[in-house]
Amino acid sequence: MNSPETDRRAPYDFFCVYRVPNVKFQREFEQQVAASGWYEYFEQVNVSGDAKEFEAMLLGNAKMTRPA
């Protein structure tokens, strides 16, 4: 749940994160969600990308470098 006190809060109350084994699985999951009619009842924004190691991302952010 997105806390109302969050600085520069995104305009969504709930977020859900999934880790899936590969892009093929991800695309199939997205198709199944769409086929279920979910988007007719809820506003949803999807994002995707590779999971990165926390320490590497934090150090990259501290150095202000772009991810590879």
Secondary structure, DSSP 8 states (H G I E B T S, - for coil): ---TT-TT--S-S-------S-HHHHHHHHHHHHHTTGGGTS-----------HHHHHHHHHHT----
